[in-house]
Amino acid sequence: MQRLISSKDVAARLGVSQATVSRAVARGLLRPALVTPGGHRRFNEKEVESFAETLLDEPDGARL
């Protein structure tokens, strides 16, 4: 079963602000697994971890 995490949790794991997470979603770099009826995004924890690993190869998280 997949674990879903909030954009606040994503921001904490990536070491960025929630606004940066929102921009990454808008640019298509991250995709939420679910959007709640209230408009809150939930992300697959494993996908976020994989994305975080790709950022390690780039200077200062250049893609974000």
Secondary structure, 3 states (H helix, E strand, C coil): CCCEEEHHHHHHHHCCCHHHHHHHHHCCCCCCCEECCCCCEEEEHHHHHHHHHHHCCCHHHCCC
